[in-house]
């Protein structure tokens, strides 16, 4: 693990125990320094170098895909 970063993992109690069924592991990281500079790219590079799998997710896009998948289609 990089000497410049540390992670703290916390568990979340979900209302419905089946909500996390099949979920192996997930981590969301947002990094900003004191002066407001975004450090996420430095974080990603350092962990890719350590052979971690790092995937960036566009949350807005994921929400749009989910909403589209939930639409009802009427076939006549």
Residue, then its C-alpha position, 0 to 999 in steps of 0.5 A: x500500500x502507498x505510504x501517502x494514503x490510508x484507507x478506513x473501511x466501515x460497514x453499513x447496516x442496510x434496511x433489507x438484508x438482501x440489498x447487499x446479496x452478491x455484493x463482494x466489495x466496493x469502495x468509494x473514494x473522494x480526495x481533496x487536499x486542504x487547498x481544494x486541489x483534487x488528488x484522485x488521479x494521484x491516488x488512482x495512479x499509486x494504487x494501479x502501480x500497487x496492482x489494485x483494480x481501480x474503476x472510475x464510475x460516472x454515477x450520473x451515467x449509471x443512474x440514467x442506465x438504471x432508470x432506462x432499464x426500469x422503463x416499461x415497454x408496451x408492445x402492441 
